[in-house]
Amino acid sequence: MKIALVHDYLVQNGGAEKVLEAFCELFPDAPIYTLIYSEKLMHGSFKGKEIKTSFLQKIPFAIIRHRVFPQFMPFAIEQFDFSDYDLVLSDSSSFAKGIITGPETLHICYMHTPMRFAWDDCQKYTRDFSFPACIKKLVPFAMNYVRLWDRVSADRPDKLIANSRFIARRIKKYYKRESLVINPPVDVENFKISHKKEKYFLAAGRLMAYKRFDIVVEAFNQLGWPLKIISRGPEFKRLKKMAKSNIEFLGRVDDAELRRHFSQCQALIFPQEEDFGITAIEAMAAGTPLIAYRGGDIPEHVEEGKTGIFFNEQTPESIMVAVKKFEAMSYNPEYIRSTVMKFDKNEFKIKIKDYIEREYEEFKNGLSV
């Protein structure tokens, strides 16, 4: 069976890229098709893999400002030729699902989310990514076309896998399609419990506006309690400027340092609505409880009072109430860790492999009828 992998774009490392890494481990000879790729921005991930990019790779600034080009991406993703492949496995948050395959090629899409900037508030999209004023005015017009294309392209995969029940519901709402839920892989075995907790709270993840690190900073500005923030992103300078001295920005850290902070902090503050939330699961794998916004898929995985607590509004005041409530509670690190062992990467690969083999066998039988 000849297999190809398809990914939206390889210019940042996040949960979607961890899924792609697992696919590469399952199918090491499969090339990766993607709209654009930067070895520098990927910090060496996927180095040595056969990576095929679209014509957007040659457009100036497309790699560092790829979000300015959504109107070109549907055309670009459709130009890839998969006629030589028996199976194409895409993982998509936006455009990868829209590839065109022939009748003798099975296309299975692992969907991280229906295209958020098409179906959610496009004005919010322009605010979150700090577009110039002239671009902001054009985005709503471009989104009309992208939204129509997105709805049509959602019918192209033969089978859909959702990364969470939350996303399965979104797929049903926007695309009117059923999907199988297989949660993303997490390297839970690499995270260990530390019984030497330190007196600080932690926030981690790409510093994007929609992840709402701003309300965490505002809350801890008022509390005056120690907070460490890991990672970088477009919001880094703004957040650092607004933060008081009790808040420390560590920037990007290596994996060992990240695991140490996950295990030694009091709790991970998780203020965003996520499709799954790998960062949260990693913290729990280190035995650390969450203080999380009650949105997205996280409520599916947190037992309130046992593995963390929730706040119901994305406001500094709501976070402050939750943090103070947390201080009066106690948690069992071993129990917290035990609840997320089901997300082990090997378990994910077994589920994906079994599903693909089963669906491909059925697909082949259908071709021979």
Contacts in CASP RR format, 6 or more apart in sequence:
PFRMAT RR
TARGET T0000
AUTHOR 0000-0000-0000
METHOD contacts of the structure
MODEL  1
MKIALVHDYLVQNGGAEKVLEAFCELFPDAPIYTLIYSEKLMHGSFKGKE
IKTSFLQKIPFAIIRHRVFPQFMPFAIEQFDFSDYDLVLSDSSSFAKGII
TGPETLHICYMHTPMRFAWDDCQKYTRDFSFPACIKKLVPFAMNYVRLWD
RVSADRPDKLIANSRFIARRIKKYYKRESLVINPPVDVENFKISHKKEKY
FLAAGRLMAYKRFDIVVEAFNQLGWPLKIISRGPEFKRLKKMAKSNIEFL
GRVDDAELRRHFSQCQALIFPQEEDFGITAIEAMAAGTPLIAYRGGDIPE
HVEEGKTGIFFNEQTPESIMVAVKKFEAMSYNPEYIRSTVMKFDKNEFKI
KIKDYIEREYEEFKNGLSV
1 86 0 8 1.000
1 87 0 8 1.000
1 360 0 8 1.000
2 84 0 8 1.000
2 85 0 8 1.000
2 86 0 8 1.000
2 87 0 8 1.000
3 27 0 8 1.000
3 29 0 8 1.000
3 30 0 8 1.000
3 85 0 8 1.000
3 86 0 8 1.000
3 87 0 8 1.000
3 88 0 8 1.000
3 89 0 8 1.000
4 30 0 8 1.000
4 31 0 8 1.000
4 32 0 8 1.000
4 33 0 8 1.000
4 82 0 8 1.000
4 85 0 8 1.000
4 87 0 8 1.000
4 88 0 8 1.000
4 89 0 8 1.000
5 20 0 8 1.000
5 23 0 8 1.000
5 24 0 8 1.000
5 27 0 8 1.000
5 30 0 8 1.000
5 31 0 8 1.000
5 32 0 8 1.000
5 33 0 8 1.000
5 88 0 8 1.000
5 89 0 8 1.000
5 90 0 8 1.000
5 91 0 8 1.000
6 32 0 8 1.000
6 33 0 8 1.000
6 34 0 8 1.000
6 77 0 8 1.000
6 80 0 8 1.000
6 88 0 8 1.000
6 89 0 8 1.000
6 90 0 8 1.000
6 91 0 8 1.000
6 92 0 8 1.000
6 96 0 8 1.000
6 99 0 8 1.000
7 16 0 8 1.000
7 17 0 8 1.000
7 20 0 8 1.000
7 32 0 8 1.000
7 33 0 8 1.000
7 34 0 8 1.000
7 90 0 8 1.000
7 91 0 8 1.000
7 92 0 8 1.000
7 96 0 8 1.000
8 16 0 8 1.000
8 34 0 8 1.000
8 35 0 8 1.000
8 92 0 8 1.000
8 93 0 8 1.000
8 94 0 8 1.000
8 95 0 8 1.000
8 96 0 8 1.000
9 34 0 8 1.000
9 35 0 8 1.000
9 36 0 8 1.000
9 37 0 8 1.000
9 66 0 8 1.000
10 17 0 8 1.000
10 32 0 8 1.000
10 34 0 8 1.000
10 36 0 8 1.000
10 37 0 8 1.000
10 38 0 8 1.000
10 41 0 8 1.000
10 42 0 8 1.000
10 45 0 8 1.000
10 46 0 8 1.000
10 51 0 8 1.000
11 36 0 8 1.000
11 37 0 8 1.000
11 38 0 8 1.000
11 41 0 8 1.000
11 42 0 8 1.000
11 63 0 8 1.000
11 64 0 8 1.000
11 66 0 8 1.000
12 41 0 8 1.000
12 42 0 8 1.000
12 206 0 8 1.000
13 42 0 8 1.000
13 43 0 8 1.000
13 45 0 8 1.000
14 206 0 8 1.000
14 278 0 8 1.000
15 112 0 8 1.000
15 184 0 8 1.000
15 276 0 8 1.000
15 277 0 8 1.000
15 278 0 8 1.000
16 91 0 8 1.000
16 93 0 8 1.000
16 112 0 8 1.000
17 42 0 8 1.000
17 45 0 8 1.000
18 184 0 8 1.000
18 185 0 8 1.000
18 186 0 8 1.000
18 278 0 8 1.000
19 91 0 8 1.000
19 110 0 8 1.000
19 112 0 8 1.000
19 163 0 8 1.000
19 184 0 8 1.000
19 185 0 8 1.000
20 32 0 8 1.000
20 46 0 8 1.000
20 91 0 8 1.000
21 45 0 8 1.000
21 46 0 8 1.000
22 185 0 8 1.000
22 345 0 8 1.000
22 348 0 8 1.000
22 349 0 8 1.000
22 352 0 8 1.000
23 30 0 8 1.000
23 89 0 8 1.000
23 91 0 8 1.000
23 110 0 8 1.000
23 352 0 8 1.000
24 30 0 8 1.000
24 32 0 8 1.000
24 46 0 8 1.000
24 49 0 8 1.000
25 349 0 8 1.000
26 349 0 8 1.000
26 352 0 8 1.000
26 353 0 8 1.000
27 89 0 8 1.000
30 89 0 8 1.000
31 49 0 8 1.000
31 50 0 8 1.000
31 51 0 8 1.000
31 52 0 8 1.000
32 46 0 8 1.000
32 49 0 8 1.000
32 50 0 8 1.000
32 51 0 8 1.000
32 52 0 8 1.000
33 52 0 8 1.000
33 53 0 8 1.000
33 80 0 8 1.000
33 82 0 8 1.000
33 99 0 8 1.000
34 51 0 8 1.000
34 52 0 8 1.000
34 53 0 8 1.000
34 54 0 8 1.000
34 96 0 8 1.000
35 53 0 8 1.000
35 54 0 8 1.000
35 56 0 8 1.000
35 57 0 8 1.000
35 66 0 8 1.000
35 73 0 8 1.000
35 76 0 8 1.000
35 77 0 8 1.000
35 95 0 8 1.000
36 53 0 8 1.000
36 54 0 8 1.000
36 56 0 8 1.000
36 57 0 8 1.000
36 62 0 8 1.000
36 63 0 8 1.000
36 66 0 8 1.000
37 46 0 8 1.000
37 51 0 8 1.000
37 53 0 8 1.000
37 57 0 8 1.000
37 63 0 8 1.000
38 63 0 8 1.000
39 47 0 8 1.000
41 63 0 8 1.000
52 80 0 8 1.000
54 76 0 8 1.000
54 77 0 8 1.000
54 79 0 8 1.000
54 80 0 8 1.000
55 76 0 8 1.000
55 79 0 8 1.000
56 62 0 8 1.000
56 66 0 8 1.000
56 69 0 8 1.000
56 72 0 8 1.000
56 73 0 8 1.000
56 76 0 8 1.000
57 63 0 8 1.000
59 69 0 8 1.000
59 72 0 8 1.000
61 68 0 8 1.000
62 69 0 8 1.000
67 129 0 8 1.000
67 131 0 8 1.000
68 131 0 8 1.000
68 135 0 8 1.000
70 117 0 8 1.000
70 142 0 8 1.000
70 143 0 8 1.000
70 146 0 8 1.000
71 142 0 8 1.000
71 145 0 8 1.000
71 146 0 8 1.000
73 94 0 8 1.000
73 95 0 8 1.000
74 95 0 8 1.000
74 98 0 8 1.000
74 145 0 8 1.000
74 146 0 8 1.000
74 149 0 8 1.000
74 153 0 8 1.000
76 95 0 8 1.000
77 95 0 8 1.000
77 96 0 8 1.000
77 98 0 8 1.000
77 99 0 8 1.000
78 98 0 8 1.000
78 99 0 8 1.000
78 100 0 8 1.000
80 99 0 8 1.000
82 88 0 8 1.000
82 99 0 8 1.000
82 100 0 8 1.000
82 101 0 8 1.000
82 102 0 8 1.000
82 105 0 8 1.000
82 107 0 8 1.000
83 102 0 8 1.000
83 105 0 8 1.000
85 101 0 8 1.000
85 105 0 8 1.000
86 104 0 8 1.000
86 105 0 8 1.000
86 106 0 8 1.000
86 360 0 8 1.000
87 105 0 8 1.000
87 106 0 8 1.000
87 107 0 8 1.000
87 108 0 8 1.000
87 356 0 8 1.000
87 360 0 8 1.000
88 99 0 8 1.000
88 101 0 8 1.000
88 105 0 8 1.000
88 106 0 8 1.000
88 107 0 8 1.000
88 108 0 8 1.000
89 108 0 8 1.000
89 109 0 8 1.000
89 110 0 8 1.000
89 356 0 8 1.000
90 96 0 8 1.000
90 97 0 8 1.000
90 98 0 8 1.000
90 99 0 8 1.000
90 107 0 8 1.000
90 108 0 8 1.000
90 109 0 8 1.000
90 110 0 8 1.000
90 157 0 8 1.000
91 109 0 8 1.000
91 110 0 8 1.000
91 111 0 8 1.000
91 112 0 8 1.000
92 98 0 8 1.000
92 109 0 8 1.000
92 110 0 8 1.000
92 111 0 8 1.000
92 112 0 8 1.000
93 111 0 8 1.000
93 112 0 8 1.000
93 113 0 8 1.000
93 115 0 8 1.000
93 116 0 8 1.000
94 115 0 8 1.000
94 117 0 8 1.000
94 118 0 8 1.000
94 150 0 8 1.000
95 115 0 8 1.000
95 153 0 8 1.000
96 109 0 8 1.000
97 109 0 8 1.000
97 111 0 8 1.000
97 153 0 8 1.000
97 154 0 8 1.000
97 156 0 8 1.000
97 157 0 8 1.000
98 153 0 8 1.000
98 154 0 8 1.000
98 156 0 8 1.000
98 157 0 8 1.000
99 107 0 8 1.000
99 156 0 8 1.000
100 156 0 8 1.000
101 107 0 8 1.000
101 156 0 8 1.000
104 367 0 8 1.000
106 158 0 8 1.000
106 159 0 8 1.000
106 359 0 8 1.000
106 360 0 8 1.000
106 363 0 8 1.000
107 156 0 8 1.000
107 157 0 8 1.000
107 158 0 8 1.000
107 159 0 8 1.000
108 157 0 8 1.000
108 158 0 8 1.000
108 159 0 8 1.000
108 160 0 8 1.000
108 161 0 8 1.000
108 355 0 8 1.000
108 356 0 8 1.000
108 359 0 8 1.000
109 157 0 8 1.000
109 159 0 8 1.000
109 160 0 8 1.000
109 161 0 8 1.000
110 161 0 8 1.000
110 163 0 8 1.000
110 182 0 8 1.000
110 352 0 8 1.000
111 160 0 8 1.000
111 161 0 8 1.000
111 162 0 8 1.000
111 163 0 8 1.000
111 167 0 8 1.000
111 171 0 8 1.000
111 179 0 8 1.000
112 163 0 8 1.000
112 167 0 8 1.000
112 184 0 8 1.000
112 275 0 8 1.000
112 276 0 8 1.000
113 163 0 8 1.000
113 167 0 8 1.000
113 170 0 8 1.000
113 275 0 8 1.000
114 150 0 8 1.000
114 154 0 8 1.000
114 167 0 8 1.000
114 170 0 8 1.000
114 171 0 8 1.000
114 174 0 8 1.000
114 175 0 8 1.000
115 146 0 8 1.000
115 147 0 8 1.000
115 150 0 8 1.000
116 125 0 8 1.000
117 125 0 8 1.000
117 143 0 8 1.000
117 146 0 8 1.000
118 143 0 8 1.000
118 146 0 8 1.000
118 147 0 8 1.000
118 150 0 8 1.000
119 147 0 8 1.000
119 150 0 8 1.000
119 174 0 8 1.000
122 139 0 8 1.000
122 140 0 8 1.000
122 143 0 8 1.000
123 140 0 8 1.000
124 210 0 8 1.000
125 139 0 8 1.000
125 143 0 8 1.000
126 135 0 8 1.000
126 136 0 8 1.000
126 139 0 8 1.000
127 209 0 8 1.000
128 208 0 8 1.000
128 209 0 8 1.000
128 210 0 8 1.000
129 208 0 8 1.000
129 209 0 8 1.000
129 234 0 8 1.000
130 209 0 8 1.000
130 234 0 8 1.000
131 139 0 8 1.000
151 174 0 8 1.000
151 175 0 8 1.000
154 171 0 8 1.000
154 174 0 8 1.000
154 175 0 8 1.000
154 177 0 8 1.000
155 175 0 8 1.000
155 177 0 8 1.000
158 359 0 8 1.000
158 363 0 8 1.000
159 180 0 8 1.000
159 359 0 8 1.000
160 171 0 8 1.000
160 175 0 8 1.000
160 177 0 8 1.000
160 178 0 8 1.000
160 179 0 8 1.000
160 180 0 8 1.000
161 179 0 8 1.000
161 180 0 8 1.000
161 181 0 8 1.000
161 182 0 8 1.000
161 352 0 8 1.000
161 355 0 8 1.000
162 168 0 8 1.000
162 171 0 8 1.000
162 179 0 8 1.000
162 180 0 8 1.000
162 181 0 8 1.000
162 182 0 8 1.000
163 181 0 8 1.000
163 182 0 8 1.000
163 183 0 8 1.000
163 184 0 8 1.000
163 275 0 8 1.000
163 276 0 8 1.000
164 181 0 8 1.000
164 183 0 8 1.000
164 275 0 8 1.000
164 276 0 8 1.000
164 296 0 8 1.000
164 297 0 8 1.000
164 300 0 8 1.000
165 181 0 8 1.000
165 297 0 8 1.000
165 300 0 8 1.000
166 275 0 8 1.000
166 276 0 8 1.000
166 296 0 8 1.000
166 297 0 8 1.000
166 300 0 8 1.000
167 179 0 8 1.000
167 181 0 8 1.000
167 275 0 8 1.000
167 276 0 8 1.000
167 297 0 8 1.000
168 179 0 8 1.000
168 181 0 8 1.000
171 177 0 8 1.000
171 178 0 8 1.000
171 179 0 8 1.000
172 178 0 8 1.000
172 179 0 8 1.000
180 355 0 8 1.000
182 348 0 8 1.000
182 351 0 8 1.000
182 352 0 8 1.000
182 355 0 8 1.000
183 276 0 8 1.000
183 342 0 8 1.000
183 343 0 8 1.000
183 348 0 8 1.000
184 276 0 8 1.000
184 278 0 8 1.000
184 343 0 8 1.000
184 348 0 8 1.000
185 343 0 8 1.000
185 344 0 8 1.000
185 345 0 8 1.000
185 347 0 8 1.000
185 348 0 8 1.000
185 349 0 8 1.000
186 278 0 8 1.000
186 281 0 8 1.000
186 282 0 8 1.000
186 285 0 8 1.000
186 340 0 8 1.000
186 343 0 8 1.000
186 344 0 8 1.000
186 345 0 8 1.000
187 282 0 8 1.000
187 345 0 8 1.000
188 281 0 8 1.000
188 282 0 8 1.000
188 285 0 8 1.000
188 337 0 8 1.000
188 340 0 8 1.000
188 341 0 8 1.000
188 343 0 8 1.000
188 344 0 8 1.000
188 345 0 8 1.000
189 344 0 8 1.000
190 255 0 8 1.000
190 259 0 8 1.000
191 259 0 8 1.000
191 262 0 8 1.000
191 263 0 8 1.000
191 282 0 8 1.000
191 285 0 8 1.000
191 286 0 8 1.000
191 287 0 8 1.000
191 337 0 8 1.000
192 259 0 8 1.000
192 263 0 8 1.000
192 286 0 8 1.000
193 263 0 8 1.000
193 286 0 8 1.000
193 287 0 8 1.000
193 333 0 8 1.000
193 334 0 8 1.000
193 337 0 8 1.000
194 260 0 8 1.000
194 263 0 8 1.000
194 264 0 8 1.000
194 286 0 8 1.000
195 333 0 8 1.000
196 264 0 8 1.000
197 264 0 8 1.000
197 265 0 8 1.000
197 266 0 8 1.000
198 264 0 8 1.000
198 265 0 8 1.000
198 266 0 8 1.000
199 226 0 8 1.000
199 266 0 8 1.000
200 225 0 8 1.000
200 226 0 8 1.000
200 227 0 8 1.000
200 228 0 8 1.000
200 265 0 8 1.000
200 266 0 8 1.000
201 220 0 8 1.000
201 225 0 8 1.000
201 226 0 8 1.000
201 227 0 8 1.000
201 228 0 8 1.000
201 265 0 8 1.000
201 266 0 8 1.000
201 267 0 8 1.000
201 268 0 8 1.000
201 269 0 8 1.000
201 291 0 8 1.000
201 323 0 8 1.000
202 227 0 8 1.000
202 228 0 8 1.000
202 229 0 8 1.000
202 230 0 8 1.000
202 261 0 8 1.000
202 262 0 8 1.000
202 265 0 8 1.000
202 266 0 8 1.000
202 267 0 8 1.000
202 268 0 8 1.000
202 269 0 8 1.000
202 283 0 8 1.000
202 288 0 8 1.000
203 213 0 8 1.000
203 216 0 8 1.000
203 227 0 8 1.000
203 228 0 8 1.000
203 229 0 8 1.000
203 230 0 8 1.000
203 268 0 8 1.000
203 269 0 8 1.000
203 270 0 8 1.000
203 271 0 8 1.000
204 229 0 8 1.000
204 230 0 8 1.000
204 231 0 8 1.000
204 258 0 8 1.000
204 261 0 8 1.000
204 262 0 8 1.000
204 268 0 8 1.000
204 279 0 8 1.000
204 283 0 8 1.000
205 211 0 8 1.000
205 230 0 8 1.000
205 231 0 8 1.000
205 279 0 8 1.000
206 231 0 8 1.000
206 232 0 8 1.000
206 233 0 8 1.000
207 213 0 8 1.000
207 229 0 8 1.000
207 231 0 8 1.000
207 232 0 8 1.000
207 233 0 8 1.000
207 234 0 8 1.000
207 235 0 8 1.000
207 236 0 8 1.000
207 239 0 8 1.000
208 233 0 8 1.000
208 234 0 8 1.000
208 235 0 8 1.000
209 234 0 8 1.000
209 235 0 8 1.000
210 272 0 8 1.000
211 271 0 8 1.000
211 272 0 8 1.000
212 271 0 8 1.000
212 272 0 8 1.000
212 293 0 8 1.000
212 314 0 8 1.000
213 229 0 8 1.000
213 235 0 8 1.000
213 239 0 8 1.000
213 271 0 8 1.000
214 235 0 8 1.000
214 238 0 8 1.000
214 239 0 8 1.000
214 242 0 8 1.000
215 271 0 8 1.000
215 314 0 8 1.000
215 315 0 8 1.000
215 316 0 8 1.000
215 319 0 8 1.000
216 227 0 8 1.000
216 229 0 8 1.000
216 269 0 8 1.000
216 271 0 8 1.000
216 316 0 8 1.000
216 319 0 8 1.000
217 227 0 8 1.000
217 229 0 8 1.000
217 239 0 8 1.000
217 242 0 8 1.000
217 243 0 8 1.000
217 247 0 8 1.000
218 242 0 8 1.000
218 316 0 8 1.000
219 316 0 8 1.000
219 317 0 8 1.000
219 319 0 8 1.000
219 320 0 8 1.000
219 323 0 8 1.000
220 227 0 8 1.000
220 243 0 8 1.000
220 244 0 8 1.000
220 246 0 8 1.000
220 247 0 8 1.000
221 242 0 8 1.000
221 243 0 8 1.000
221 244 0 8 1.000
221 246 0 8 1.000
221 247 0 8 1.000
221 316 0 8 1.000
222 316 0 8 1.000
222 320 0 8 1.000
223 246 0 8 1.000
223 320 0 8 1.000
223 323 0 8 1.000
224 244 0 8 1.000
224 246 0 8 1.000
225 246 0 8 1.000
225 323 0 8 1.000
226 246 0 8 1.000
226 247 0 8 1.000
226 248 0 8 1.000
227 246 0 8 1.000
227 247 0 8 1.000
227 248 0 8 1.000
227 269 0 8 1.000
228 247 0 8 1.000
228 248 0 8 1.000
228 249 0 8 1.000
228 250 0 8 1.000
228 261 0 8 1.000
228 265 0 8 1.000
229 239 0 8 1.000
229 247 0 8 1.000
229 248 0 8 1.000
229 249 0 8 1.000
229 250 0 8 1.000
229 251 0 8 1.000
230 250 0 8 1.000
230 251 0 8 1.000
230 252 0 8 1.000
230 253 0 8 1.000
230 258 0 8 1.000
230 261 0 8 1.000
231 251 0 8 1.000
231 252 0 8 1.000
232 251 0 8 1.000
232 252 0 8 1.000
236 249 0 8 1.000
236 251 0 8 1.000
239 249 0 8 1.000
240 249 0 8 1.000
243 249 0 8 1.000
250 257 0 8 1.000
250 261 0 8 1.000
253 261 0 8 1.000
258 282 0 8 1.000
259 282 0 8 1.000
259 286 0 8 1.000
262 268 0 8 1.000
262 282 0 8 1.000
262 283 0 8 1.000
262 285 0 8 1.000
262 286 0 8 1.000
262 288 0 8 1.000
263 286 0 8 1.000
263 287 0 8 1.000
263 288 0 8 1.000
265 283 0 8 1.000
265 288 0 8 1.000
266 288 0 8 1.000
266 326 0 8 1.000
267 288 0 8 1.000
267 289 0 8 1.000
267 290 0 8 1.000
267 291 0 8 1.000
267 308 0 8 1.000
267 323 0 8 1.000
267 326 0 8 1.000
268 279 0 8 1.000
268 280 0 8 1.000
268 283 0 8 1.000
268 288 0 8 1.000
268 289 0 8 1.000
268 290 0 8 1.000
268 291 0 8 1.000
268 292 0 8 1.000
269 291 0 8 1.000
269 292 0 8 1.000
269 319 0 8 1.000
269 323 0 8 1.000
270 277 0 8 1.000
270 279 0 8 1.000
270 280 0 8 1.000
270 290 0 8 1.000
270 291 0 8 1.000
270 292 0 8 1.000
270 293 0 8 1.000
270 298 0 8 1.000
271 292 0 8 1.000
271 293 0 8 1.000
271 314 0 8 1.000
271 319 0 8 1.000
272 293 0 8 1.000
273 293 0 8 1.000
273 295 0 8 1.000
273 296 0 8 1.000
274 280 0 8 1.000
274 296 0 8 1.000
274 297 0 8 1.000
274 298 0 8 1.000
275 296 0 8 1.000
275 297 0 8 1.000
276 297 0 8 1.000
277 297 0 8 1.000
277 298 0 8 1.000
280 290 0 8 1.000
280 292 0 8 1.000
280 298 0 8 1.000
280 301 0 8 1.000
280 302 0 8 1.000
281 301 0 8 1.000
281 340 0 8 1.000
281 343 0 8 1.000
283 290 0 8 1.000
284 290 0 8 1.000
284 301 0 8 1.000
284 302 0 8 1.000
284 307 0 8 1.000
284 336 0 8 1.000
284 337 0 8 1.000
284 339 0 8 1.000
284 340 0 8 1.000
285 337 0 8 1.000
285 340 0 8 1.000
285 341 0 8 1.000
285 343 0 8 1.000
286 333 0 8 1.000
286 337 0 8 1.000
287 333 0 8 1.000
287 334 0 8 1.000
287 336 0 8 1.000
287 337 0 8 1.000
288 333 0 8 1.000
288 336 0 8 1.000
289 307 0 8 1.000
289 308 0 8 1.000
289 309 0 8 1.000
289 326 0 8 1.000
289 331 0 8 1.000
289 336 0 8 1.000
290 298 0 8 1.000
290 302 0 8 1.000
290 307 0 8 1.000
290 308 0 8 1.000
290 309 0 8 1.000
291 308 0 8 1.000
291 309 0 8 1.000
291 311 0 8 1.000
291 319 0 8 1.000
291 322 0 8 1.000
291 323 0 8 1.000
291 326 0 8 1.000
292 298 0 8 1.000
292 302 0 8 1.000
292 308 0 8 1.000
292 309 0 8 1.000
292 310 0 8 1.000
292 311 0 8 1.000
293 310 0 8 1.000
293 311 0 8 1.000
293 312 0 8 1.000
293 314 0 8 1.000
294 310 0 8 1.000
294 311 0 8 1.000
294 312 0 8 1.000
299 310 0 8 1.000
301 307 0 8 1.000
301 339 0 8 1.000
301 340 0 8 1.000
302 308 0 8 1.000
302 310 0 8 1.000
303 339 0 8 1.000
304 310 0 8 1.000
305 329 0 8 1.000
305 331 0 8 1.000
306 331 0 8 1.000
306 332 0 8 1.000
306 335 0 8 1.000
306 336 0 8 1.000
307 331 0 8 1.000
307 335 0 8 1.000
307 336 0 8 1.000
307 339 0 8 1.000
308 326 0 8 1.000
308 331 0 8 1.000
308 336 0 8 1.000
309 322 0 8 1.000
309 325 0 8 1.000
309 326 0 8 1.000
309 329 0 8 1.000
310 322 0 8 1.000
311 318 0 8 1.000
311 319 0 8 1.000
311 321 0 8 1.000
311 322 0 8 1.000
312 318 0 8 1.000
END
